[in-house]
């Protein structure tokens, strides 16, 4: 029971050790505030760019410039990282995504019918067993194969451990849509991982 | 309450939904349902497994010192542009001050990288297991770069993995190419050599913090190498200029050591 409720984002799981503690005071200089968050920015940029390092670095560069120009207007310094991530996502949507005309996904509400029909593992090989044998590069490929809207939410929720409300602010979509994207992203990711496992003979059905 | 409704409430509870948060009565009912429904418990266990997998094993990027310097340079330029323009930023942003600050930040960032690498420290024992898994798992995959020229292969990886390394010129075994991979979330180079009887994988990863087991170390031409053998594969590991090199194959360890000696 407790395990199931760890999924609840609003109650916030303990934040990762690598995450810099939010500071209430604003560092006098933008660079000082920026540096501890660069790896987070670069990682999310890399996820948005599906692993294309050059594109990810261009995206980070553009994000840093935009953030620098608006730093004086930042009202909540303790939310600096979420603010940076929001600029990154917006920059990607407005500037970078336009260039590679990938179709957008269609958002649907998280419905009881979809959740009701969700298949619960019935294969001969338990999920926990084959997941641990997958290679990091397979996990990376499976994540990169998700539509960017799902990939972004999965990353922000699972790795950055942000709440639906925070993700909603970053991605500018309602919390219900965030939950739906997270669920659909997980479902697709699970399918891709099962394919890798089947291909490698890790999964018997 | 149906499984679908209970799952939805749990997925969304404590969150602001577009239609408002679920009432405490709905949440209590959902919890009661979960306590007695094995399928729903498995549903959330599966979601939790996936979350944990992504969190623990999805690769993270680490910004190189070069990228940081480049960004700081661009911001310094932007700052100086805005300071020189009418209504620009104030006296605190004069160039010498900014340069000194930029240098301090680069030093702090380098310290940050050091700390991060040490926080994510991996031991050599799991590393050999990981290398063997990756060697076996990647054998049937195609190369991202197919070339027998070590310089071409080095250059290709240098542009993609964020570190550079040197490959020796060797015809036996023959270099055939490689592909990128990730080892415990770190970008790594996987290079393949064709041996008459088998394929030899060479992994190169920026993991200078890895500790080698003293009792498995040998010295080869002044190079400290660690040997291991599992699942029918031999492994030879060594460190050079902050990088860990790992040769893996089912050929004799003596042959792997001969190849290691050429580096």
HADDOCK unambig.tbl for C-alpha pairs under 7 A between the chains (distance, minus, plus):
assign (segid A and resid 1 and name CA) (segid B and resid 34 and name CA) 6.87 0.50 0.50
assign (segid A and resid 1 and name CA) (segid B and resid 35 and name CA) 6.22 0.50 0.50
assign (segid A and resid 3 and name CA) (segid B and resid 45 and name CA) 6.93 0.50 0.50
assign (segid A and resid 4 and name CA) (segid B and resid 41 and name CA) 6.62 0.50 0.50
assign (segid A and resid 4 and name CA) (segid B and resid 44 and name CA) 5.06 0.50 0.50
assign (segid A and resid 4 and name CA) (segid B and resid 45 and name CA) 6.30 0.50 0.50
assign (segid A and resid 5 and name CA) (segid B and resid 10 and name CA) 6.95 0.50 0.50
assign (segid A and resid 7 and name CA) (segid B and resid 11 and name CA) 6.92 0.50 0.50
assign (segid A and resid 7 and name CA) (segid B and resid 48 and name CA) 6.62 0.50 0.50
assign (segid A and resid 8 and name CA) (segid B and resid 11 and name CA) 6.34 0.50 0.50
assign (segid A and resid 8 and name CA) (segid B and resid 13 and name CA) 6.53 0.50 0.50
assign (segid A and resid 8 and name CA) (segid B and resid 14 and name CA) 6.83 0.50 0.50
assign (segid A and resid 10 and name CA) (segid B and resid 14 and name CA) 5.24 0.50 0.50
assign (segid A and resid 10 and name CA) (segid B and resid 15 and name CA) 5.42 0.50 0.50
assign (segid A and resid 11 and name CA) (segid B and resid 14 and name CA) 6.72 0.50 0.50
assign (segid A and resid 32 and name CA) (segid B and resid 105 and name CA) 6.67 0.50 0.50
assign (segid A and resid 35 and name CA) (segid B and resid 109 and name CA) 6.73 0.50 0.50
assign (segid A and resid 38 and name CA) (segid B and resid 63 and name CA) 6.75 0.50 0.50
assign (segid A and resid 39 and name CA) (segid B and resid 61 and name CA) 6.03 0.50 0.50
assign (segid A and resid 39 and name CA) (segid B and resid 62 and name CA) 5.20 0.50 0.50
assign (segid A and resid 39 and name CA) (segid B and resid 63 and name CA) 5.60 0.50 0.50
assign (segid A and resid 42 and name CA) (segid B and resid 61 and name CA) 6.11 0.50 0.50
assign (segid A and resid 42 and name CA) (segid B and resid 63 and name CA) 6.70 0.50 0.50
assign (segid A and resid 43 and name CA) (segid B and resid 60 and name CA) 5.54 0.50 0.50
assign (segid A and resid 43 and name CA) (segid B and resid 61 and name CA) 4.78 0.50 0.50
assign (segid A and resid 61 and name CA) (segid B and resid 71 and name CA) 6.32 0.50 0.50
assign (segid A and resid 65 and name CA) (segid B and resid 75 and name CA) 6.53 0.50 0.50
assign (segid A and resid 112 and name CA) (segid B and resid 4 and name CA) 4.23 0.50 0.50
assign (segid A and resid 112 and name CA) (segid B and resid 5 and name CA) 5.21 0.50 0.50
assign (segid A and resid 112 and name CA) (segid B and resid 8 and name CA) 6.09 0.50 0.50
assign (segid A and resid 113 and name CA) (segid B and resid 4 and name CA) 5.98 0.50 0.50
assign (segid A and resid 115 and name CA) (segid B and resid 4 and name CA) 4.86 0.50 0.50
assign (segid A and resid 115 and name CA) (segid B and resid 7 and name CA) 6.52 0.50 0.50
assign (segid A and resid 115 and name CA) (segid B and resid 8 and name CA) 6.97 0.50 0.50
assign (segid A and resid 116 and name CA) (segid B and resid 3 and name CA) 5.55 0.50 0.50
assign (segid A and resid 116 and name CA) (segid B and resid 4 and name CA) 3.81 0.50 0.50
assign (segid A and resid 120 and name CA) (segid B and resid 39 and name CA) 6.49 0.50 0.50
assign (segid A and resid 120 and name CA) (segid B and resid 42 and name CA) 6.56 0.50 0.50
assign (segid A and resid 120 and name CA) (segid B and resid 43 and name CA) 5.81 0.50 0.50
assign (segid A and resid 135 and name CA) (segid B and resid 134 and name CA) 6.66 0.50 0.50
assign (segid A and resid 136 and name CA) (segid B and resid 57 and name CA) 6.05 0.50 0.50
assign (segid A and resid 136 and name CA) (segid B and resid 58 and name CA) 6.61 0.50 0.50
assign (segid A and resid 136 and name CA) (segid B and resid 182 and name CA) 5.69 0.50 0.50
assign (segid A and resid 136 and name CA) (segid B and resid 183 and name CA) 6.53 0.50 0.50
assign (segid A and resid 136 and name CA) (segid B and resid 184 and name CA) 6.77 0.50 0.50
assign (segid A and resid 136 and name CA) (segid B and resid 185 and name CA) 6.82 0.50 0.50
assign (segid A and resid 137 and name CA) (segid B and resid 181 and name CA) 5.55 0.50 0.50
assign (segid A and resid 137 and name CA) (segid B and resid 182 and name CA) 5.32 0.50 0.50
assign (segid A and resid 139 and name CA) (segid B and resid 58 and name CA) 6.34 0.50 0.50
assign (segid A and resid 140 and name CA) (segid B and resid 58 and name CA) 5.89 0.50 0.50
assign (segid A and resid 140 and name CA) (segid B and resid 59 and name CA) 6.71 0.50 0.50
assign (segid A and resid 158 and name CA) (segid B and resid 51 and name CA) 5.33 0.50 0.50
assign (segid A and resid 158 and name CA) (segid B and resid 54 and name CA) 6.59 0.50 0.50
assign (segid A and resid 158 and name CA) (segid B and resid 55 and name CA) 5.75 0.50 0.50
assign (segid A and resid 159 and name CA) (segid B and resid 54 and name CA) 6.88 0.50 0.50
assign (segid A and resid 159 and name CA) (segid B and resid 55 and name CA) 4.71 0.50 0.50
assign (segid A and resid 164 and name CA) (segid B and resid 15 and name CA) 6.68 0.50 0.50
assign (segid A and resid 174 and name CA) (segid B and resid 18 and name CA) 6.51 0.50 0.50
assign (segid A and resid 175 and name CA) (segid B and resid 16 and name CA) 6.43 0.50 0.50
assign (segid A and resid 175 and name CA) (segid B and resid 17 and name CA) 5.56 0.50 0.50
assign (segid A and resid 175 and name CA) (segid B and resid 18 and name CA) 6.58 0.50 0.50
assign (segid A and resid 176 and name CA) (segid B and resid 17 and name CA) 5.27 0.50 0.50
assign (segid A and resid 176 and name CA) (segid B and resid 18 and name CA) 5.90 0.50 0.50
assign (segid A and resid 179 and name CA) (segid B and resid 12 and name CA) 6.96 0.50 0.50
